[in-house]
Amino acid sequence: MTGRPRKCPRCGSERIAGILYGLPALSEELRLALETGSVVLGGCEVTGNDPRWRCLGCSYEMGRPRGASGASLGDDDLA
């Protein structure tokens, strides 16, 4: 997956937020991104198979890296 999906494959919502991992310093820019829903926090533990995007309508997560089998995990329904 290369960019932000246009809509959620599960519910059709166009409200898709990027997921930010780690322990970010709260800046004014981050605060605004969180308030507007362009970013959500994903937690501090990073596994290497973490989704990049979350639907704000139904919380479906998408944009996982390709698995060992080469199958894309969580992206197969994206239009």
Secondary structure, DSSP 4 states (H G I P E B T S, - for coil): --S--SS-TTT----EEEEEES-----HHHHHHHHHTSEEEEES---S---SEEETTT--EE-PPB-TTSPBSS-TT--
